[in-house]
Amino acid sequence: MKFIRFSDLCTGGQLAGKRVFIRADLNVPQDDAGNITEDTRIRASIPCIQMALDAGAAVMVTSHLGRPVEGHFKPADSLAPVAKRLSELMGRTVSLRSDWVTGVSVAPGELVLLENCRLNPGEKKNDPVLAKQLAALCDVFVHDAFGTSHRAEASTYGIAQFAPVACAGPLLAAEMDAISHALSEPRRPLVAIVAGSKVSTKLTILKALAGKVDQLIVGGGIANTFMLAAGLNIGKSLAEADLLPQAKAVIEAMRARGAAVPIPVDVVTAKSFSVDAVATVKAANAVEDDDLILDIGPQTTALLAEQLMAAGTVVWNGPVGVFEFEAFSHGTEGIAKAIAQSSAFSLAGGGDTLAAIAKYGIEKQVDYISTGGGAFLEILEGKTLPAFEVLQQRAA
């Protein structure tokens, strides 16, 4: 992907005295009292901000927070707690500015935080009038919020169209590089793991990947549906019988390319869905009518681990079993450890996937961990994200 990197603009005094507008992702969780409970996104945004300050720029940063109603401010929508935490982390005062769309006073070397951008009427619909107002505030626009890159909004897309210069910050650039490396120019074999409770939520992803990958590993409720499509009994396990034709189509699409969707050879079952349920390992063709399949079995785990160890590229989205329950966590643990030990380039994303990576302590062994959520899933679907599209256009 060809795009302008903010890091390249920060050299040779190019930004000295320039006004830099950074769209960050500071949408952090808060408790009922408004206290920030987890500040990873704020910490992750600091390198981009510090780069701009070190380059002598006048720096403006904005973000969304929660789901405010445009034009209707409530204290709970304010970025005030973010400004306070950012001040603490950076060891400097970060003032919060309201009513900033028509003008911001900020001096070179100064950092200001602009109030919740989703309060601005026209933000979500990417109103061109608003977008031009935002673009007029700066000399350089920096998009550094991958989690919002699948939305064409005024502060993510429109401003990039009209700003004198539009570029990718370090967080967004890293995502663009990793995704390009994994999906556009992969080392083969390319293995994708797509797991979750329902085929319907990831059907478009499965179809898109069926035309690209060498192995498509499915897990969770999705695997149950594929087992059903392969003629196996799944008892009372979660599945979507109405999507059997689509599952069979994915299997056939892979087979036509000489690729495969590995069907489990053994599974871990229980009679009830509970943390203290008794786990029983069974052959995939021995599932009883009152069984719930809650994990892949040790033989299947070993076979999949072997494929992952031989892969050139691995893309991982979703745990393969109910890993929150210890008795049904071993499949996901085996997959995680195989990815960690593999020499393949690995790219992982999705909330439950991040939780599994943290649980098994393999953060340093995964080459790139995407925090994008919806944006990551849309990439897997084969969509071109609006942020990527406009930044590539501006670099042409």
C-alpha positions in Angstrom: 0.0 0.0 0.0 1.3 3.4 -0.9 0.6 6.1 1.6 2.4 9.0 3.3 3.9 8.1 6.7 3.8 10.7 9.4 7.2 9.5 10.6 8.7 10.6 7.3 7.3 14.1 7.7 8.8 14.5 11.2 12.4 14.7 9.8 14.4 17.6 8.6 12.4 20.4 10.3 9.4 19.9 7.9 6.9 20.3 10.7 8.4 23.2 12.6 5.7 25.7 13.3 3.1 23.7 11.3 -0.4 22.9 12.7 -0.9 19.2 13.0 -4.3 17.6 13.6 -4.2 14.0 14.9 -7.3 11.8 14.9 -6.6 9.4 17.7 -8.6 6.6 19.2 -9.0 7.6 22.9 -12.3 5.8 23.4 -11.4 4.3 26.7 -13.7 2.4 29.2 -14.9 4.3 32.3 -16.8 3.4 35.4 -20.0 5.0 36.6 -18.1 7.8 38.2 -16.3 8.7 35.0 -12.9 7.2 36.1 -10.9 5.6 33.3 -10.6 1.9 34.0 -8.2 0.9 31.2 -5.9 3.4 29.4 -4.1 1.2 26.8 -5.5 3.3 23.9 -4.3 6.6 25.5 -0.8 5.1 26.0 -0.7 3.7 22.4 -1.5 7.2 21.0 1.3 9.0 22.8 4.2 8.1 20.4 2.4 9.9 17.5 1.7 12.9 19.7 5.3 13.0 20.9 6.6 12.8 17.4 4.7 15.9 16.4 5.8 17.8 19.5 9.4 16.8 19.0 9.2 18.1 15.4 8.1 21.5 16.6 4.5 21.4 15.6 1.4 23.0 17.1 -0.5 19.8 18.0 -4.3 19.3 18.1 -5.7 15.9 19.0 -9.3 14.7 18.9 -11.2 11.4 19.4 -14.6 10.1 19.8 -15.7 8.8 23.2 -18.8 6.6 23.6 -21.9 7.2 21.5 -22.9 10.9 22.0 -25.8 12.6 20.2 -24.5 15.1 17.8 -25.0 18.7 19.0 -26.2 17.6 22.5 -23.3 17.7 25.0 -23.6 15.8 28.2 -20.8 15.7 30.9 -20.5 11.9 30.4 -19.5 12.6 26.7 -16.6 14.8 27.6 -12.9 13.9 27.0 -12.0 15.7 30.3 -10.9 12.4 32.0 -8.8 11.6 28.9 -7.2 15.1 29.1 -6.4 14.5 32.7 -4.9 11.1 32.1 -2.9 12.2 29.1 -1.5 15.1 31.1 -0.3 12.6 33.8 1.2 10.2 31.3 3.0 12.9 29.3 4.1 15.0 32.3 2.6 18.2 30.9 -0.6 20.1 30.9 -3.0 19.1 28.1 -5.9 21.6 27.9 -9.3 20.6 26.6 -10.9 22.8 24.1 -14.7 23.0 23.4 -16.4 24.6 20.4 -13.3 24.2 18.3 -14.6 23.6 14.8 -14.3 27.2 13.6 -10.9 27.8 15.1 -8.3 26.7 17.6 -5.5 28.8 19.1 -2.4 26.6 19.6 1.2 27.5 19.5 4.2 25.5 18.2 5.3 23.0 20.9 1.8 23.2 22.5 -0.6 20.3 22.8 -4.4 20.7 23.1 -7.1 18.1 23.1 -10.3 18.9 21.2 -13.6 17.8 22.7 -15.4 14.7 21.5 -15.5 14.9 17.8 -18.7 13.0 17.5 -20.5 15.8 19.2 -20.1 17.9 16.0 -23.2 17.9 13.8 -22.4 16.2 10.5 -19.6 14.1 11.9 -21.0 10.6 11.3 -22.5 11.5 7.9 -19.2 12.9 6.8 -20.7 16.3 6.0 -18.4 18.1 3.5 -19.0 21.4 5.1 -17.8 20.1 8.5 -14.9 18.2 6.8 -13.7 21.4 5.1 -13.9 23.3 8.5 -11.7 20.6 10.1 -9.2 20.6 7.3 -8.9 24.4 7.5 -7.6 24.0 11.1 -4.4 22.3 10.0 -1.4 22.0 7.7 -1.1 18.2 8.2 -3.8 15.7 9.1 -2.7 12.5 10.8 -5.0 9.5 11.0 -3.8 7.3 13.8 -7.0 5.5 14.8 -7.3 2.1 13.1 -10.4 1.3 15.1 -12.3 4.0 13.2 -10.8 3.4 9.8 -13.8 1.4 8.6 -16.0 4.5 9.0 -16.1 7.4 6.5 -16.7 10.2 8.9 -15.7 13.9 8.8 -12.8 13.5 11.3 -11.5 10.3 9.6 -12.3 10.6 5.9 -13.6 14.0 4.9 -10.7 15.9 6.6 -8.2 13.7 4.8 -9.8 14.7 1.5 -9.4 18.4 2.1 -6.3 18.9 4.4 -3.2 20.2 2.7 -1.4 16.9 3.6 -3.0 13.7 4.9 -0.9 10.9 6.3 -0.9 7.7 8.5 0.3 7.9 12.0 2.5 5.1 13.4 -0.4 3.0 14.8 -2.3 3.1 11.5 0.8 2.6 9.4 1.7 -0.5 11.4 -1.8 -1.9 10.8 -1.6 -1.1 7.1 1.8 -2.8 6.8 0.8 -5.9 8.8 -2.4 -6.4 6.8 -0.6 -5.9 3.5 2.1 -8.4 4.6 -0.4 -11.0 5.7 -3.1 -10.8 3.0 -1.7 -9.0 0.0 1.8 -10.6 -0.1 1.6 -13.6 2.2 4.3 -16.3 2.6 2.7 -19.6 1.8 1.0 -21.7 3.1 -1.5 -19.1 4.3 -3.6 -20.4 7.1 -6.6 -18.6 8.5 -8.4 -19.4 11.8 -11.9 -18.0 12.0 -13.9 -18.9 15.0 -17.0 -17.7 16.8 -20.5 -18.6 17.9 -22.2 -18.1 14.5 -21.5 -18.7 10.9 -23.9 -15.9 10.0 -21.7 -13.2 11.6 -18.6 -14.3 9.7 -20.1 -15.8 6.5 -18.7 -13.0 4.3 -15.3 -13.4 5.9 -15.4 -17.2 5.3 -16.4 -16.7 1.7 -13.7 -14.1 1.1 -10.9 -16.2 2.7 -12.0 -19.3 0.8 -10.6 -17.8 -2.3 -7.2 -16.8 -0.7 -6.1 -19.2 1.9 -4.5 -22.7 1.8 -6.1 -23.9 5.0 -9.3 -22.4 6.6 -9.6 -23.6 10.2 -13.0 -23.0 11.8 -13.8 -23.2 15.5 -16.5 -22.7 18.0 -20.1 -22.7 16.9 -18.9 -22.1 13.3 -17.0 -25.5 13.4 -20.2 -27.2 14.6 -22.1 -26.0 11.6 -19.3 -27.2 9.3 -19.3 -30.6 11.1 -23.1 -30.8 10.5 -22.4 -30.0 6.8 -19.9 -32.9 6.7 -22.7 -35.2 7.9 -21.6 -35.5 11.6 -24.0 -35.5 14.5 -23.4 -32.5 16.8 -26.0 -33.3 19.4 -27.5 -30.2 20.9 -24.5 -28.0 20.1 -24.8 -24.4 18.9 -25.1 -24.4 15.1 -27.0 -22.8 12.3 -28.7 -25.6 10.2 -30.2 -23.0 7.8 -26.6 -22.1 6.7 -25.5 -25.6 5.8 -25.6 -24.8 2.0 -23.3 -21.8 2.6 -20.9 -24.0 4.7 -20.9 -26.7 2.0 -20.2 -24.0 -0.6 -17.1 -22.8 1.4 -15.9 -26.4 1.7 -16.3 -27.0 -2.1 -14.6 -23.6 -2.9 -11.6 -24.6 -0.9 -11.6 -28.2 -2.3 -11.7 -26.8 -5.9 -8.5 -24.9 -5.2 -6.7 -27.9 -3.6 -7.2 -26.4 -0.2 -9.2 -27.6 2.8 -11.4 -26.8 5.8 -10.2 -29.3 8.4 -13.1 -31.0 10.1 -12.5 -32.0 13.7 -11.6 -35.7 14.3 -12.3 -35.5 18.0 -14.1 -33.0 20.3 -14.6 -32.2 24.0 -18.3 -32.5 25.0 -20.4 -31.8 28.1 -24.0 -32.3 29.0 -24.5 -28.7 30.1 -22.9 -25.3 29.4 -21.3 -24.5 32.8 -17.9 -23.9 34.3 -18.1 -27.0 36.4 -19.5 -29.3 33.6 -17.7 -32.6 33.2 -15.6 -32.6 30.0 -15.5 -35.8 27.9 -13.3 -36.3 24.9 -15.0 -38.1 22.1 -14.4 -39.0 18.5 -16.2 -36.6 16.2 -18.4 -39.4 14.9 -19.4 -40.5 18.5 -21.2 -37.4 19.7 -24.5 -38.2 21.4 -27.8 -36.4 20.9 -27.7 -34.7 24.3 -24.0 -33.6 24.0 -22.7 -30.1 23.7 -19.5 -29.6 21.8 -17.4 -27.0 23.7 -13.9 -27.5 22.4 -11.8 -29.4 19.8 -10.2 -32.6 21.1 -6.5 -33.3 21.6 -6.0 -35.2 18.3 -7.6 -32.3 16.3 -5.5 -29.8 18.3 -2.3 -31.7 17.4 -3.2 -31.9 13.7 -4.0 -28.2 13.5 -0.9 -27.3 15.5 1.1 -29.2 12.9 -0.4 -27.2 10.1 0.3 -24.0 11.9 3.9 -24.9 12.6 4.3 -25.5 8.8 2.5 -22.3 7.8 4.2 -19.3 6.2 1.4 -16.8 7.3 -1.3 -17.2 10.0 -4.3 -15.0 10.4 -6.2 -15.6 13.6 -9.6 -14.4 14.6 -11.4 -16.2 17.5 -10.8 -18.9 20.0 -11.7 -22.5 18.9 -13.6 -23.4 22.1 -15.1 -22.0 25.3 -11.7 -21.0 26.6 -13.1 -19.1 29.5 -13.9 -22.5 31.1 -10.7 -24.3 32.0 -11.9 -27.8 31.0 -12.7 -26.5 27.5 -9.7 -24.2 27.0 -7.1 -26.7 25.9 -7.9 -26.4 22.1 -7.4 -22.7 22.1 -4.3 -23.0 24.3 -2.8 -25.5 21.8 -3.6 -23.3 18.9 -2.1 -20.2 20.7 1.1 -22.1 21.6 1.5 -23.4 18.0 1.2 -19.9 16.6 3.7 -18.7 19.2 6.2 -21.4 18.2 5.7 -21.2 14.5 8.1 -19.3 12.2 5.1 -18.0 10.3 4.2 -14.3 10.1 1.2 -14.1 12.5 -1.5 -11.5 12.6 -4.3 -11.7 15.2 -7.3 -9.6 16.0 -10.7 -9.5 17.6 -11.7 -9.0 21.3 -11.8 -12.7 22.3 -8.6 -13.4 20.4 -6.8 -10.7 22.3 -8.1 -12.1 25.6 -6.8 -15.6 24.6 -3.4 -14.1 23.6 -3.2 -12.4 27.0 -4.3 -15.5 28.9 -1.6 -17.7 27.4 1.1 -14.9 27.5 2.1 -15.0 23.8 1.9 -11.3 23.1 5.6 -11.1 22.2 5.4 -14.2 19.9 2.5 -12.9 17.7 4.0 -10.7 15.0 1.1 -8.2 14.9 -1.9 -7.9 17.2 -4.6 -5.7 15.7 -6.9 -3.8 18.1 -9.3 -2.7 15.4 -12.3 -4.9 16.1 -14.8 -4.1 13.4 -12.1 -2.7 11.1 -10.1 -5.9 11.4 -13.1 -8.0 10.5 -13.9 -5.9 7.4 -10.3 -6.3 6.3 -10.7 -10.1 6.5 -13.9 -9.7 4.4 -11.8 -8.3 1.6 -13.2 -4.8 2.0 -11.1 -1.7 1.4 -11.3 0.5 4.5 -12.3 4.1 3.8 -9.2 5.4 5.7 -6.9 3.3 3.7 -8.6 4.3 0.5 -8.4 8.1 1.0 -4.8 8.0 2.3 -3.7 6.0 -0.8 -5.6 8.6 -3.0 -3.8 11.5 -1.3 -0.4 9.8 -1.7 -0.9 9.3 -5.5 
